[in-house]
Amino acid sequence: MRFRREKRGERIKREVERGLKLREERVNQLTQEKIRLFVPKVFIRFYRKRYDRNPGRYSGIEKAIEKSRIPVSVPRFMAIAQFYALLSIIPGAMLGYLFGRVILPIEAFDYFGIPIRIYYPFSQYPEFYLALSIVLFSLFAYFFIRNSILSYPYYMSNLRKGKIESALPHTVNMLLGMARGGVQLSAAFKFIAENRHIFDEMSKEFGKIVELMEIFGEDMATAMRYVQQTTPSDRFYNFLDNFLNVVESGGDVVEYLKLKSEQLLEEREKYHSLFFETLQLIAEIYLAMFIVTPLFFLTVLVVFQILQGGVLTGFKIALFTLLPVGSIMIIYMVLSMMPKEPKASFVREERVIEDLGVRVNGAEGGEFKVKKYRRALNRFKSFLLLPFREVVYSLTIRAVSLYLVIPPLVFFTLSYGRIDLESVLIGTIIALFLPLIFFVEYRERVIRSVENQIPDFLRQLAGLNEAGLNVVEALRYVTTMEIGTLNKEITKVKRDVEWGELVTEALRKLETRVRSGVVSRVVSLVVKAIESTPSIRDALYTASIYSEMEIEAKDRIRGQMSMYTIIIYIAFFVFLYTTYVLLNNIISIFHSIENLPPGIIAGVDFTTLRDTFYQTTLMVGFFSGLTAGVMGEGKIESGLKHVIVFVLLGYIFFTKIIVF
């Protein structure tokens, strides 16, 4: 009997473990994420026993894991932290041994010519210090790795909070559009959960609701309440709280979502105002620290260089270290503060073409003949024209590689040995940047043009649908109108539909081609409305209003941020003017002073002064250009054109105007 009870207990234990394993696999399948870290099962069983005995002990880490939506159970996560912390003892002990053998035994050294001798206590026991070093480094590695792993859910929870709040306005507008289009709430939640490329981390929150409803059989209110209690975002918590009250009381969901959308719009305007105030402060700090301060120190150090000499070398070392580091910190700060929208990770369209081999009597060949030279010529022509076709929306290095490599190579080959090396390097960099700037600006212009035409297109489509035309007929009629750059894309959609493609699939191809967050969200809303109801007028009008608000917000931000680009340009021109006054007048000033000690003017290397000002100007111009792009348009690549302007101005200024 005892043997049977033990055997039955082991069977129940295996079934419980199998059930937990199946639950983890289902969670992983829904979230499409897996933690592929090896951990011995004995560690998992050990922490599972401890967790079952005292779950409250792990309540903090359990809440953090749930808020971060990491697909792992508490026992497995604790086992991962313990196992890899123990493994870290090995490299920690090796570092401790290296420190104890190589670094620690040093007892005498020279400090600027002064011999220094260190006497360790118990120096007659070197093995004691070696063992102590190994133990300390091992303990440090163990606790550092363990605490780093255990703090990871808290870090991810805080990171997800910002992403969820960033995606909340887009999510509310999408829910509003689908509610007006007659889509059920459960279907709308599932749509948001499945489109991670549009809603970012918000998809995980709605994915949890869908998981509880479809896998664990919970009702919608219970699932929403659970996500409300476990979400890291307070704003999303309040949204779900009010949404639950409306749903459970039978209120008007459309009216609530409309009011919430307007509220979020007002909050976004307040955030933008605060952002511009902070950006103004950062711009003033940048001008003071990285444009005015180098100029001030140059002005002072010129006098010391003339009187004493050797001062500018230390200044250049400090400047060429602090200026890049400080500028990168300012750029990172501005980029982290920028009003964000979910970054769409578009999936490339994959086409599978069947290999049709022509065979006659079992042998390859037949009446088809391939013109190899014509094929090679067409491939080369396609490679040259690749950036100017559909790929213009998502330019890659492969698409523009030829245009990036050929100009600098040609310039370097033709100019090397004919002009000075400094001019060759600057010209090569400019020749490399110019094609990249052209393609970046061309892509931004095309995408901006398509986005600006989206609201009018949707309103026309909604009007035609209201007049009784279905989506296919409305698309055919719209293509006869001239609506700018978007007309080319709509024509492709109509062509795909005429060739037998579903309207929804043709619109998804449009979303894949045009790499724009606004277009992606609008197309997704229209596709969902088409799949749910034949009358999509309300959904189209909602998508039109939403896209128009997004475009207006972008234009307003771009217009206000352009002011800071102008400020940086003015500051750089002031920098050049002050440099001109200093370098042109410094010699005459010192020559006019009587009774100077002999050799001061004669011993001054004015070429060194000029080179120091020249190098400082190029450095300030390079990072000022990048900062102007970030503050003016919110992108580092947008600063390349400003970099070329500043570097060219500095080069012309010191080669044509400042001449000793």
C-alpha positions, 0 to 999 in steps of 0.5 A, spaced: 500 500 500 505 504 501 508 503 495 502 504 491 501 511 495 508 513 493 507 511 486 500 515 485 504 521 488 509 521 483 504 520 478 500 526 480 507 530 481 508 528 474 501 530 471 502 537 475 509 538 472 506 536 465 500 541 466 505 547 468 509 545 462 503 546 457 501 552 460 508 555 459 508 553 452 501 556 451 503 562 453 509 562 449 505 561 443 501 566 444 506 572 445 511 568 440 517 569 445 521 564 448 527 564 453 532 560 450 536 559 456 539 552 459 537 551 466 538 544 470 531 541 472 534 540 479 534 547 480 527 548 477 524 543 482 528 546 488 525 553 487 518 550 485 518 546 492 520 553 495 515 557 492 509 552 493 511 552 501 511 560 501 509 564 495 509 570 499 516 570 499 516 571 491 510 576 491 515 582 489 519 578 483 512 575 481 509 581 480 515 584 476 515 578 472 507 579 470 508 586 469 514 585 464 510 580 461 516 575 461 514 568 459 517 564 464 514 562 471 517 564 478 521 557 479 524 557 472 526 564 473 529 564 480 533 557 477 536 561 471 538 567 476 541 562 481 544 557 476 548 563 472 550 566 478 554 560 480 557 559 473 559 566 474 564 564 479 568 561 475 570 567 471 570 571 477 575 566 480 580 566 474 580 574 474 581 574 482 587 569 480 590 574 475 589 580 480 592 576 485 598 574 481 600 580 476 597 586 480 597 585 487 604 583 488 607 590 486 610 593 492 615 598 488 614 603 483 616 610 480 611 616 481 614 621 476 621 619 478 620 618 486 620 611 488 614 609 492 614 602 496 608 599 499 608 594 505 603 589 505 601 586 512 603 579 512 607 580 506 610 573 508 604 570 506 603 571 499 598 565 498 593 568 503 592 574 498 592 570 492 586 566 496 583 572 498 583 575 491 580 569 488 574 569 494 572 576 493 572 576 486 568 570 486 563 573 491 563 579 487 561 575 480 556 571 483 552 577 487 553 581 481 550 576 476 544 574 480 542 581 482 542 583 475 538 577 473 533 579 478 533 586 477 531 585 469 524 584 470 523 591 474 527 594 468 523 591 463 517 593 467 519 600 467 521 600 460 514 597 458 511 603 461 513 608 457 512 604 450 505 602 453 503 610 454 506 612 448 502 607 444 495 608 448 493 614 443 493 610 437 490 604 441 484 608 443 483 611 436 484 604 433 478 601 438 474 607 436 474 606 429 473 599 429 467 600 434 464 605 429 465 600 424 461 595 427 467 590 430 466 586 436 470 588 442 473 581 443 475 581 435 478 588 436 482 586 442 485 580 438 486 585 432 491 589 437 494 583 440 496 580 433 499 587 430 505 588 434 508 592 429 503 597 430 501 597 437 508 595 440 508 593 447 500 595 448 499 588 444 502 584 449 497 587 454 491 585 449 494 579 448 494 577 455 486 579 455 485 574 449 490 569 452 485 569 459 479 569 454 481 564 449 485 559 453 483 559 460 476 561 459 475 567 463 470 572 461 472 579 458 471 583 464 475 578 468 480 578 463 481 586 463 481 586 470 487 582 471 490 586 466 488 592 469 491 590 476 498 587 472 499 593 467 506 597 469 502 603 466 498 608 471 494 611 464 493 604 461 490 602 468 485 608 469 483 607 461 481 600 463 478 602 469 473 606 466 472 602 460 470 596 465 465 601 468 462 603 461 462 595 459 459 592 465 454 598 466 452 597 458 454 604 456 456 607 450 462 604 448 463 609 442 462 615 446 467 613 451 472 612 446 471 618 443 471 622 449 478 618 451 481 620 444 480 627 445 482 627 453 489 624 450 489 629 445 489 634 450 494 631 454 499 630 448 498 637 447 501 639 454 506 634 453 508 637 447 509 644 450 513 641 456 517 638 451 519 644 447 520 648 454 525 643 456 528 643 449 529 650 449 533 649 455 537 644 452 539 648 446 541 653 451 546 649 455 548 646 448 550 653 446 553 655 452 557 649 453 559 646 446 560 653 442 561 659 447 565 655 452 570 652 446 571 659 443 572 662 450 577 658 452 581 659 445 581 666 446 584 666 453 589 660 451 591 664 445 594 669 450 597 664 454 600 660 448 604 667 446 606 668 453 608 661 455 607 656 450 605 649 450 598 650 453 594 649 446 596 641 446 592 640 453 586 644 450 586 640 444 586 633 448 581 636 453 576 639 447 577 632 442 575 628 448 569 632 452 566 635 446 564 629 442 562 625 449 558 631 451 555 632 444 553 625 444 549 625 451 545 631 448 543 628 442 541 622 446 537 626 451 533 629 446 532 623 442 529 620 449 525 626 450 522 626 443 514 624 442 514 617 440 510 613 436 510 605 436 516 603 431 513 599 425 517 593 424 514 591 417 514 584 415 517 584 408 513 581 402 516 574 400 514 571 393 515 564 392 516 563 384 516 556 382 522 554 377 519 552 371 524 548 367 522 546 360 524 539 358 523 536 351 524 528 351 527 528 358 532 533 356 533 540 358 532 545 353 526 547 348 524 552 344 525 557 350 532 561 349 535 566 354 539 572 352 544 572 357 547 579 355 540 582 355 539 579 362 545 581 365 544 588 362 537 588 365 540 586 372 545 592 372 539 597 370 535 594 375 540 595 380 542 602 378 534 604 378 533 600 385 533 606 390 528 610 385 522 604 385 518 601 390 524 600 395 524 608 396 520 608 402 525 603 405 532 605 403 537 599 404 545 600 404 544 595 399 540 599 394 544 605 395 551 602 396 553 604 389 551 611 389 555 611 396 561 608 394 563 611 387 563 618 388 568 618 394 572 613 390 572 617 384 574 624 388 579 621 392 583 618 386 582 624 382 585 629 387 590 625 391 597 628 390 594 634 387 591 637 393 593 637 400 591 631 404 586 635 409 582 637 403 582 630 400 579 627 406 574 633 407 572 632 400 572 625 400 567 625 406 563 630 403 562 626 397 560 620 401 555 624 405 552 627 399 548 621 396 546 619 402 543 625 404 539 625 397 536 619 398 534 620 405 531 627 404 528 624 397 525 618 402 522 623 407 519 627 402 515 622 398 513 619 405 511 625 407 507 627 401 503 620 401 501 621 409 499 628 407 494 625 401 491 620 406 486 624 409 483 626 403 483 619 400 480 616 406 474 622 405 473 620 398 473 613 399 468 614 405 463 619 400 463 613 395 462 608 400 456 612 403 453 613 395 453 606 395 459 603 392 463 598 395 470 598 396 473 595 389 468 600 385 470 606 390 478 604 389 477 604 381 473 611 381 479 614 386 484 612 381 481 616 376 482 622 380 489 626 381 491 625 388 499 626 387 504 621 389 499 616 393 495 615 386 501 611 384 500 606 390 492 606 389 493 604 382 497 598 384 492 596 389 487 597 384 491 592 379 492 587 384 484 587 386 483 586 378 488 580 378 484 576 383 487 579 389 483 580 395 482 587 397 484 586 404 491 583 401 492 588 396 491 594 402 496 590 406 501 590 400 500 597 400 502 597 408 508 593 407 511 598 401 510 604 404 514 604 411 510 609 415 507 609 421 501 613 420 499 609 413 500 602 417 495 604 422 490 607 417 490 601 413 490 596 418 483 600 421 480 600 414 482 592 413 479 590 419 473 594 418 472 591 411 473 584 414 467 586 419 462 589 415 460 591 408 459 599 410 465 602 412 463 609 412 464 611 419 471 607 420 473 611 414 471 618 417 474 616 423 481 614 420 481 620 416 480 624 422 485 620 426 490 621 420 489 628 419 490 629 427 497 625 426 499 629 420 498 636 424 501 634 430 507 632 426 508 638 422 507 643 428 512 639 432 517 640 425 515 647 425 517 649 432 523 645 432 526 648 426 527 654 430 533 651 434 536 649 427 536 656 426 539 658 433 545 653 432 546 656 425 547 663 428 551 661 434 556 657 429 556 664 424 558 668 431 563 663 432 566 664 425 566 671 426 569 671 433 575 667 430 576 672 424 576 678 429 581 674 434 586 671 429 586 677 424 587 682 430 591 678 435 598 679 431 597 687 430 595 687 438 601 684 440 606 688 435 603 695 438 605 693 445 611 696 447 617 693 451 615 686 450 620 681 453 625 679 447 623 673 443 615 673 445 613 675 438 618 671 434 617 665 438 610 664 437 608 659 432 602 662 429 601 656 424 599 652 431 594 657 433 591 657 426 591 649 426 588 649 433 582 654 431 581 650 424 581 643 428 576 646 433 571 649 428 571 643 424 569 639 430 564 644 433 561 644 426 561 636 425 557 635 432 553 642 431 550 639 425 548 633 428 545 636 434 541 641 429 538 635 425 536 632 432 533 638 434 530 640 428 527 634 425 528 629 431 533 624 427 540 623 426 541 622 419 537 629 418 543 632 421 548 630 415 546 636 411 548 641 416 554 637 417 556 638 410 554 646 410 558 647 417 564 643 415 564 646 408 564 653 411 569 652 416 574 649 410 572 655 406 573 660 412 580 657 414 583 656 407 580 663 403 579 668 409 584 666 414 591 666 411 597 667 415 
